[in-house]
């Protein structure tokens, strides 16, 4: 099973749930994924426009793509949670477990 966690990030950045969605869309179109996951097409369109997937959608997509759903769920949670001491602690923990995982889309820092 191939995973982005077993490979260095192509651009040196951390994987995001939008990377996961892009992988899924290489395999099939948005309508097909919505049917497969039993979601409305609007749910996936909204996620794409917001720039992030919910943890459960990320996990379901990863599972279907034969990737580790738990890792993608963690990425989704870290993307969506507000900055806090707890989030910082969890990011540090998963950085140790998954070296290529860095805080996703940190646009507040230069």
N, C-alpha and C positions, 0 to 999 in steps of 0.2 A: 504494500500500500504506500503510495507516494503522498507526502504531506509537505506543506510549505514549511513545517517545523523541522523537516529533515534536510532542508536546503537553505542556503543563504538567501536572504531577500535580494531580488534582482537589483533594486535601486538602493539598497542599503537601508530601507525604511521597514518599519514593522508591518506585518500583515494586518489588513483591516477587513471588516465584514464586506466592504465593497469589493475587495479582491475576491472574496468567496463568491459573491454574486456574479462577478465577471466570469469566474470559472464555470459557474452554473449556466450562464447565458452562452458560453461557448458550446455547451452540450445541447441546450434546448432553449426555446424562446420563453419569454415571460409568461405568456398564457399557459404554456405546457407546464411550467413550474407551479403556477398557481393551482392548476388542476391536480397535479401530483401531490402537492402539499395540502390540498383541500382548503385553499385560501382564495380570497377574492383577488382579482388582478390588481385592484386598487391598493390592496395591502402592500404588494411588492412595489408598485409604482411609488407609493408614499415613502416606503423605506429607501428606495433609490434616491428620491428627491431630498430626503433628510440626510442622506449620506451614511446611513447605518442600518443594520438589521437588528431586529429584536433577538435576544438570546435564543429563544425557542426556534425561531425561523432559521437562525444561523446554524443551530444544532441539527435541525432537520435537513437543511441543504447539505451540510457536511456529511451527514450519514449517507445520504443518497449519492454523494460524490465519492464515497468510500474514504473519507477523511475522518479524523478523530473528532466527533461532535463535542466532546468535553472541552477541548482546546478552543474551538470556535465559540462556544458558549462563553468561556472566560473572556475571550477577546471582545465579544459583544458587550458583556457586562462592564468591562473596563472602559470601553468607548463611551458608554452612556452614563456612567456614574459621575456625580459631581466630584470636584477635587475635595479631598479630605485626608486626614491622617490614615484612616483605614484603607482608602484607595491606594495611597502611596505605599503602604505596607504590603498590600496584595500585589501591586505591580512589581515591587522588589522581589517578592517571593517567586512569582512566575518568571521573572527575568532569570533567576537562578535555575529554575527547572527547565525553561525553554529559552536558551540564550538569544534567539533571534526575536523574542517578544520584547518589545519596548513599548512604552506608553503610546497608544495609538492616537494619531492626529492631534498632537498637543499644539494647538495654534496659538496658545497664550504666550509661549516662550519664543524668543527670536531665533 
